[in-house]
Structure formats: C-alpha cells, structure tokens
Amino acid sequence: MSSHVLVLGGTTEARALAGELSVRPGTRVTTSLAGRVRRPGAVAGEVRVGGFGGAEGLTDWLREQRVDAVVDATHPFAEAITVNAARAAAVAGVPLVVLRRPGWQPGPGDRWYPVRSLTAAAGLLPGLGHRVFLTTGRLGLAAFAHLTDLSFVVRSVEPPEPPMPPHTHVLLARGPFAVAGETALLRDHRVDVLVTKDSGGAATAAKLTAARDLGLPVVVVRRPPLPDGVTAVEDVPAVLRRLDALARP
C-alpha cells in the first residue's frame, strides 16, 4: 500500500529519516524546510522550501497532497511550527509523530543555570561573567543587545543580523565540534560564561564538556513544552516503528 509522509525537517534526524523512508517501496516522502539556511544538507526524496501559511495553510496542503502521516522533526525550539503541525494534523485527520532528540542533562562538576527564555538568560549574565560565548542561534540576539558592557563571541551557521550586542565577534561554523577545539576556543577568547539552548544531541555537546573542564558557568535555555496531548519519540527507529504501527490495518 502506498503512503505519503511529510517530514517537517531541518535537523540531522530529519535527513536520516527521509533517507530511510525514501527507500521504502510505495512510500513518497516530502521534506519541508523553512528556508532560513541558504545551503541545507542534501535530503532524500522530495523537498519543499518555505512556509505553509500557518496551521490553516498546512491543513490545506495535507489534504491536497493526500498526506498519510506527518513527522515533526524540526529543531526542539521551533515552537510555532510544532504548534501549527499539531493543529493542522488534528483538523486534517492525519496522524502526527514528533521526533525530539533527548535533551542534555547536567553531570558532576557542571555549573548550570537553567532558564526558560533568552530574556532570562540575558538577565543572568552580568552576575556571571563579562566575556560570553553565545550559541543560541542567529535569530535571538536582540535579547542581548542591551548588554553594552559585555563582550560576546557568537557562533552560528549563517551570519546574524542586527540588533545584536555592540561588542560582538561572529564565528560562522557548523557542527559537529570536538572537545579539544571547543576548549581552545573558550581559552583563546577568554570566555568566562557560556549560553546555549538545550538542543540536545552530540553534534554541539562538546562545548558543555569544555565548559565543565574549565569550570565555567553555563546558562541553559530550556526547551518549550510540546502542545497539550502531544508526545515525542527520541530517534529515527522509534519514528519508523510508529509509522509501521499506523500503517497496519
């Protein structure tokens, strides 16, 4: 029996899932990318770039394209997309599977300061350090723009746009990163506090180990909650099992 799976992508797990689904006989897979990264990695199957027009637009697309299942494999902080996916899937009567890699957990020796927002993270910084390694992505720098007395090293895949802190040094890089390189970066830039989102996964976790080894405080922005009634699975095999279960008569 043929099926059409829409993958809301942009993550490593989404690309891996598209690759698994694309080789399944009778399965059509379409990966939707937001288009914020100019050079995304190669994705198997069909690729759609750009928004749907909110939950209503996504609902229409699911119906028009006869989608049998939606997999939300977006970044853990893509809150609006997840909310729209849950609403659209419910209205269209299409099963939704949410894939979220496990979040990071502090270990012995970690000095973590968990917060719920970038604004809260910015509020803590003056009491923790003056040279900040900021790895929260290029779209949230406005929350730190008022911190004119601090110096920032900002790492992102794409060049950030203002507003941003006045004393900012930008590093353009894409993970994965190694502990040795992260340790050298923190030392070379004399960083005394790290700010990160709880993205999870191994690709960017080395900075946490480096910060622990150097005794640096880490401000961790916690993930937004999933919509009511929505649960997540943690890896690609779990998604495939869920889709197989949905396909059984």
C-alpha positions as CSV (number, residue, x, y, z in Angstrom):
1,M,0.0,0.0,0.0
2,S,1.4,3.4,-1.0
3,S,1.7,6.2,1.5
4,H,2.8,9.9,1.6
5,V,4.8,11.1,4.6
6,L,5.5,14.8,5.2
7,V,8.7,15.4,7.3
8,L,9.0,18.8,8.8
9,G,12.8,19.0,8.7
10,G,15.9,21.0,9.1
11,T,17.7,18.6,11.6
12,T,20.1,15.8,11.2
13,E,17.4,13.4,12.3
14,A,15.1,14.7,9.7
15,R,17.6,14.0,6.9
16,A,18.3,10.5,8.3
17,L,14.5,9.8,8.4
18,A,14.0,11.0,4.8
19,G,16.7,8.7,3.7
20,E,15.1,5.7,5.5
21,L,11.7,6.4,4.1
22,S,12.8,7.1,0.5
23,V,14.0,3.6,0.0
24,R,10.8,2.0,1.3
25,P,8.7,0.6,-1.6
26,G,5.5,2.6,-2.1
27,T,6.5,5.4,0.2
28,R,6.6,9.0,-1.0
29,V,8.4,11.3,1.4
30,T,8.4,15.1,1.2
31,T,10.7,17.1,3.5
32,S,9.6,20.7,4.3
33,L,12.4,23.2,5.0
34,A,11.8,26.6,6.4
35,G,14.4,28.1,4.1
36,R,16.4,30.0,6.8
37,V,19.6,28.3,5.9
38,R,20.9,29.1,2.5
39,R,22.8,25.8,2.0
40,P,21.0,23.0,3.7
41,G,22.4,19.5,3.5
42,A,21.3,17.1,0.9
43,V,17.9,15.5,1.6
44,A,16.5,12.3,0.0
45,G,13.1,12.4,-1.6
46,E,11.1,15.5,-2.5
47,V,11.9,18.8,-0.8
48,R,9.6,21.7,-0.2
49,V,11.1,25.1,0.9
50,G,9.1,27.8,2.6
51,G,6.2,28.2,5.0
52,F,2.7,26.9,4.5
53,G,0.8,29.9,5.8
54,G,0.2,28.8,9.3
55,A,-1.9,25.9,10.6
56,E,-4.7,26.6,8.0
57,G,-2.3,26.6,5.1
58,L,-0.7,23.4,6.3
59,T,-4.1,21.8,6.7
60,D,-4.9,22.6,3.1
61,W,-1.6,21.2,1.9
62,L,-2.1,17.9,3.8
63,R,-5.4,17.4,2.2
64,E,-4.3,18.5,-1.3
65,Q,-1.2,16.3,-1.3
66,R,-3.1,13.3,0.3
67,V,-0.6,13.1,3.2
68,D,-1.0,9.9,5.3
69,A,1.3,10.9,8.2
70,V,3.3,14.0,9.4
71,V,6.6,13.7,11.2
72,D,7.7,16.9,13.0
73,A,11.4,16.5,13.1
74,T,12.2,20.2,13.5
75,H,14.6,21.8,16.0
76,P,13.4,21.5,19.6
77,F,13.0,25.3,19.7
78,A,10.8,25.6,16.6
79,E,7.8,26.0,18.8
80,A,5.5,27.8,16.3
81,I,6.0,25.0,13.7
82,T,5.2,22.3,16.2
83,V,2.0,24.1,17.4
84,N,0.9,24.6,13.8
85,A,1.7,20.9,12.9
86,A,-0.4,19.7,15.8
87,R,-3.4,21.8,14.9
88,A,-3.2,21.0,11.2
89,A,-2.8,17.3,11.7
90,A,-5.8,17.2,14.1
91,V,-8.0,19.2,11.7
92,A,-7.0,17.2,8.6
93,G,-7.3,13.9,10.5
94,V,-3.7,12.9,9.8
95,P,-1.5,11.2,12.4
96,L,1.4,13.2,13.8
97,V,4.6,11.8,15.1
98,V,7.0,14.2,16.9
99,L,10.7,13.4,16.9
100,R,12.8,15.1,19.5
101,R,16.4,14.1,20.3
102,P,16.9,13.8,24.1
103,G,17.9,17.0,25.9
104,W,21.1,17.5,27.7
105,Q,21.4,16.7,31.4
106,P,24.0,18.2,33.9
107,G,26.6,15.9,35.3
108,P,29.1,16.1,38.2
109,G,31.1,19.3,38.0
110,D,28.7,21.2,35.8
111,R,27.7,24.7,36.9
112,W,24.4,25.0,35.0
113,Y,21.9,27.8,35.3
114,P,18.6,26.7,33.7
115,V,16.3,29.4,32.4
116,R,13.1,29.5,30.4
117,S,13.9,32.2,27.8
118,L,16.7,34.1,26.1
119,T,15.5,37.2,28.0
120,A,16.0,35.4,31.3
121,A,19.4,34.2,30.1
122,A,20.4,37.8,29.4
123,G,19.3,38.9,32.8
124,L,21.7,36.5,34.5
125,L,24.8,37.3,32.5
126,P,26.1,40.4,34.3
127,G,26.4,38.4,37.5
128,L,28.2,35.5,35.9
129,G,30.9,36.9,33.6
130,H,31.9,39.6,31.1
131,R,33.1,37.5,28.1
132,V,30.2,35.4,26.8
133,F,30.2,32.5,24.3
134,L,26.7,32.7,22.9
135,T,25.5,29.7,20.9
136,T,21.7,30.2,20.8
137,G,21.5,30.9,17.1
138,R,21.4,34.0,15.0
139,L,17.7,34.9,15.4
140,G,17.6,35.7,19.1
141,L,20.5,38.2,19.5
142,A,18.1,41.1,20.2
143,A,17.6,39.7,23.7
144,F,21.2,40.5,24.5
145,A,21.6,43.8,22.5
146,H,21.2,46.0,25.6
147,L,24.2,44.4,27.4
148,T,26.7,47.0,26.2
149,D,29.2,46.3,29.0
150,L,29.7,42.7,28.0
151,S,31.7,41.1,25.1
152,F,30.2,38.3,23.0
153,V,31.5,35.6,20.8
154,V,28.5,34.5,18.7
155,R,28.6,31.3,16.7
156,S,26.0,30.5,14.1
157,V,25.7,28.7,10.7
158,E,24.5,31.9,8.9
159,P,25.6,35.5,9.5
160,P,23.4,37.1,12.2
161,E,21.5,40.3,11.6
162,P,21.1,43.3,14.0
163,P,20.0,44.1,16.6
164,M,22.8,42.5,18.5
165,P,25.2,43.4,21.3
166,P,27.7,46.2,20.2
167,H,30.7,44.2,21.3
168,T,30.2,41.0,19.2
169,H,32.7,38.8,17.4
170,V,30.9,36.4,15.0
171,L,32.1,32.9,14.2
172,L,30.5,31.1,11.3
173,A,30.6,27.3,11.8
174,R,28.5,24.2,11.5
175,G,29.0,21.2,13.9
176,P,29.9,18.7,14.9
177,F,32.5,20.1,17.2
178,A,35.2,18.3,19.2
179,V,36.1,18.9,22.9
180,A,39.7,19.9,22.1
181,G,38.5,22.6,19.6
182,E,35.9,23.9,21.9
183,T,38.3,24.1,24.8
184,A,40.8,26.0,22.7
185,L,38.0,28.4,21.5
186,L,37.0,29.2,25.1
187,R,40.6,29.8,26.1
188,D,41.6,31.8,23.1
189,H,38.6,34.2,23.5
190,R,39.0,34.2,27.3
191,V,35.3,33.2,27.7
192,D,34.0,33.2,31.3
193,V,30.4,32.2,30.7
194,L,28.6,30.0,28.1
195,V,25.0,30.5,26.9
196,T,23.3,27.7,25.0
197,K,19.9,26.3,24.2
198,D,19.1,22.7,25.2
199,S,19.3,21.5,21.6
200,G,20.4,18.0,22.7
201,G,22.4,15.6,20.5
202,A,26.1,15.0,20.2
203,A,27.0,17.5,17.4
204,T,27.2,20.5,19.7
205,A,27.6,18.9,23.1
206,A,31.4,19.2,23.2
207,K,31.1,22.9,24.4
208,L,29.4,21.6,27.6
209,T,32.3,19.3,28.3
210,A,34.8,22.0,27.6
211,A,33.0,24.4,29.9
212,R,32.9,21.8,32.7
213,D,36.6,21.1,32.3
214,L,37.4,24.8,32.6
215,G,35.0,25.4,35.5
216,L,32.8,27.8,33.5
217,P,29.2,28.6,34.3
218,V,26.6,27.6,31.6
219,V,23.3,29.3,31.2
220,V,21.0,26.7,29.6
221,V,17.7,27.8,27.9
222,R,15.2,25.0,28.4
223,R,13.0,23.7,25.6
224,P,9.5,25.0,25.2
225,P,6.8,22.4,26.1
226,L,5.1,20.3,23.5
227,P,1.4,21.2,22.7
228,D,-1.1,19.6,25.0
229,G,-1.8,16.0,24.1
230,V,1.4,15.6,22.0
231,T,4.2,13.2,23.0
232,A,7.5,12.7,21.3
233,V,9.8,9.8,20.4
234,E,13.6,10.2,20.6
235,D,15.1,8.7,17.5
236,V,14.6,7.7,13.9
237,P,14.0,4.0,14.6
238,A,11.2,4.9,17.0
239,V,9.6,7.1,14.3
240,L,9.7,4.2,11.8
241,R,8.1,1.8,14.4
242,R,5.3,4.4,15.0
243,L,4.7,4.8,11.2
244,D,4.6,1.0,10.8
245,A,2.1,0.7,13.6
246,L,-0.1,3.4,12.0
247,A,0.1,1.6,8.6
248,R,-1.2,-1.7,10.0
249,P,-4.9,-2.3,9.3
